[in-house]
Structures are given as C-alpha cells and as structure tokens.
C-alpha cells in the first residue's frame, strides 16, 4: 500500500514512473547504495522523531550523516527521540526500511538536512524496502513540502572533504 501512496503522491509532478523497484532489499543505506550503484552518502534516509505533543517530525539526511543531539535540540527545542517501528508505521504509513517524506498517512513536518546539499542528486526510498527515486535537492524539497533546510547532523563533513579530494584527484590525474 505504501509504495502506491508514494507513486500517487509523485503523480502531481509526473514522476511516478521514475520510482525504481529492486529485486533485492534496499532497506538500509548500505543495501540501497548497492542496489542503485552509488556511494552510501547519496542515499537520503528519512528519520522519524517524536515531536511536540507526540506528533512525529521527519528529518531527511545524507546516508553518511548522524544526528547531532546538541544541534537537534538547538534547532527544534526538544531532545531527539526516535519513534518505535510501530509508531513510524502509524504516523507515516511506511514501514522501517521504506520510510520517505512522500505519500504520508498523516500530514507531518518534514525537514531536510544540509548534509544532502553536496550532491546534485540523492536517492530517497519510496515507501517500500525495495524502492527509491533519484531527485535533486530542489525536487526533494518541493515533493516533500519540506518546511526548511536544517543543520542537525554530524559525521558527514569529513566525508565531503574526502569526496571532493577524490574528485579533484580523478579530474587532475
């Protein structure tokens, strides 16, 4: 059901046919990267947190980013607490491994982390544990009705420098 709700959501931009479905699982960053053939950092993972009054908020980050609790609290004004798998399904309509900011069961606040901005395109899931779509940062912002870009992650900055260095070395070799 979840994959269908995402495709229905993407129809308004004519992108429902761009959803990729895999014969293998893409439920984790590593599995998705392998299925698509990209580095794990380009997988856009959607994290579900308990917001104010127990309404979930979604934060979409690059695959190599980790939530920085201090930045999260400074940005949102409350502690980062993940939802349980049952709560994720109840709030989003998507099961763990296929959670994305599209085709949601309930209207939820979506935020995009700056960690994704270093890529021309990223690959969020599409409501199932074996699907994804390639989107630009502008598209993911528009299609998810994101509230804003935020800086709530850590651990990806060093990877970004290494990625830029390897691109530089490949171009100038």
C-alpha positions as CSV (number, residue, x, y, z in Angstrom):
1,X,0.0,0.0,0.0
2,X,2.8,2.4,0.9
3,X,4.6,2.2,-2.4
4,X,1.3,3.0,-4.1
5,X,0.6,6.1,-1.9
6,X,4.1,7.4,-2.8
7,X,3.5,6.8,-6.6
8,X,0.2,8.6,-6.3
9,X,1.9,11.5,-4.5
10,X,4.6,11.7,-7.2
11,X,1.9,11.8,-10.0
12,X,1.4,15.5,-9.5
13,X,4.9,16.1,-10.9
14,X,4.7,13.3,-13.4
15,X,7.4,11.3,-11.6
16,X,5.6,8.2,-10.5
17,X,7.1,6.2,-13.4
18,X,10.6,7.2,-12.2
19,X,10.3,5.1,-9.0
20,X,12.9,2.3,-9.1
21,X,11.9,-1.1,-7.7
22,X,14.6,-3.7,-6.9
23,X,14.6,-7.4,-6.8
24,X,16.7,-7.1,-3.6
25,X,16.2,-5.2,-0.4
26,X,17.1,-1.5,-0.2
27,X,16.0,-1.2,3.4
28,X,19.3,0.1,4.8
29,X,21.7,2.8,3.5
30,X,24.3,0.1,2.5
31,X,21.7,-2.1,0.7
32,X,20.2,0.8,-1.1
33,X,23.6,2.1,-2.3
34,X,24.5,-1.4,-3.5
35,X,21.1,-1.8,-5.3
36,X,21.4,1.6,-7.0
37,X,25.2,1.6,-7.6
38,X,26.1,4.8,-5.7
39,X,28.1,5.7,-2.6
40,X,26.1,5.3,0.6
41,X,26.2,9.0,1.3
42,X,23.9,9.7,-1.6
43,X,21.1,7.7,-0.1
44,X,18.6,10.1,1.5
45,X,17.5,8.4,4.8
46,X,14.3,9.6,6.4
47,X,14.5,9.6,10.2
48,X,11.3,9.8,12.4
49,X,11.3,11.6,15.7
50,X,8.8,12.3,18.4
51,X,8.0,15.9,18.1
52,X,5.9,18.2,20.3
53,X,2.6,16.6,21.6
54,X,3.8,13.2,20.2
55,X,3.3,14.3,16.6
56,X,6.2,12.9,14.5
57,X,8.6,15.1,12.6
58,X,10.7,13.7,9.7
59,X,14.3,14.7,9.1
60,X,15.9,13.6,5.8
61,X,19.7,13.3,5.8
62,X,22.5,12.0,3.7
63,X,23.3,8.4,4.2
64,X,26.6,9.0,6.0
65,X,25.2,11.7,8.4
66,X,24.4,11.1,12.1
67,X,22.1,13.2,14.2
68,X,24.0,15.6,16.4
69,X,21.9,15.8,19.6
70,X,23.1,19.2,20.6
71,X,22.3,20.7,17.1
72,X,18.9,18.9,17.1
73,X,17.9,20.4,20.5
74,X,19.1,23.9,19.4
75,X,17.1,23.7,16.2
76,X,13.9,22.1,17.4
77,X,13.8,22.9,21.1
78,X,13.4,19.3,22.3
79,X,15.5,16.2,22.6
80,X,15.9,13.8,19.6
81,X,13.9,10.7,20.4
82,X,13.3,8.2,17.6
83,X,9.8,6.7,17.1
84,X,9.4,2.9,17.6
85,X,8.9,0.9,14.4
86,X,5.1,0.7,15.2
87,X,4.9,4.4,15.8
88,X,6.7,5.1,12.5
89,X,4.2,3.0,10.6
90,X,1.2,4.6,12.5
91,X,2.5,8.1,11.8
92,X,3.9,7.8,8.3
93,X,2.1,4.9,6.8
94,X,5.5,3.5,5.8
95,X,7.4,0.6,7.4
96,X,11.0,0.9,8.6
97,X,13.3,0.4,5.5
98,X,10.9,2.3,3.2
99,X,10.2,5.5,5.1
100,X,10.2,8.6,3.0
101,X,8.7,12.0,3.1
102,X,6.2,11.3,0.3
103,X,2.7,9.8,0.3
104,X,2.4,10.1,4.1
105,X,-0.6,8.8,6.1
106,X,-0.7,11.9,8.2
107,X,0.5,15.5,7.5
108,X,3.9,15.7,9.2
109,X,6.5,18.4,9.3
110,X,9.5,17.5,7.1
111,X,13.0,19.0,7.4
112,X,15.9,18.4,5.1
113,X,19.4,18.3,6.5
114,X,22.2,20.3,4.8
115,X,24.3,17.1,4.5
116,X,22.5,16.3,1.3
117,X,23.3,19.6,-0.4
118,X,26.7,18.5,-1.5
119,X,25.2,16.2,-4.1
120,X,23.5,17.0,-7.4
121,X,21.0,14.2,-6.8
122,X,20.1,11.9,-3.9
123,X,18.0,8.7,-3.6
124,X,15.2,8.6,-1.0
125,X,13.1,5.4,-0.5
126,X,9.6,5.3,-1.9
127,X,7.5,3.6,0.7
128,X,8.8,0.1,0.5
129,X,12.0,-1.8,1.4
130,X,13.0,-2.3,-2.2
131,X,12.3,1.1,-3.9
132,X,13.9,4.5,-4.5
133,X,13.8,7.5,-6.8
134,X,16.6,9.9,-7.9
135,X,15.8,13.5,-7.1
136,X,17.6,16.8,-7.0
137,X,17.7,18.6,-3.6
138,X,15.2,21.1,-5.1
139,X,12.9,18.3,-6.1
140,X,13.0,16.5,-2.7
141,X,12.3,19.9,-1.0
142,X,9.3,20.5,-3.3
143,X,7.9,17.0,-3.3
144,X,8.1,16.6,0.4
145,X,6.7,20.0,1.2
146,X,9.7,20.5,3.5
147,X,9.5,23.3,6.0
148,X,13.1,24.2,5.7
149,X,16.8,23.1,5.4
150,X,18.4,22.5,8.8
151,X,21.8,21.7,10.2
152,X,21.3,18.9,12.7
153,X,23.8,16.3,11.6
154,X,27.5,15.4,12.2
155,X,30.0,13.0,10.8
156,X,29.5,13.8,7.1
157,X,31.8,16.8,6.8
158,X,34.9,14.8,6.8
159,X,33.4,12.5,4.1
160,X,32.6,15.6,2.0
161,X,36.2,16.7,2.1
162,X,37.4,13.2,1.1
163,X,34.8,13.0,-1.8
164,X,35.9,16.5,-3.1
165,X,39.5,15.5,-2.8
166,X,38.9,12.2,-4.8
167,X,37.0,14.1,-7.5
168,X,39.9,16.6,-7.7
169,X,42.4,13.8,-7.9
170,X,40.4,12.0,-10.6
171,X,39.9,15.2,-12.7
172,X,43.5,16.2,-12.4
173,X,45.2,12.9,-12.9
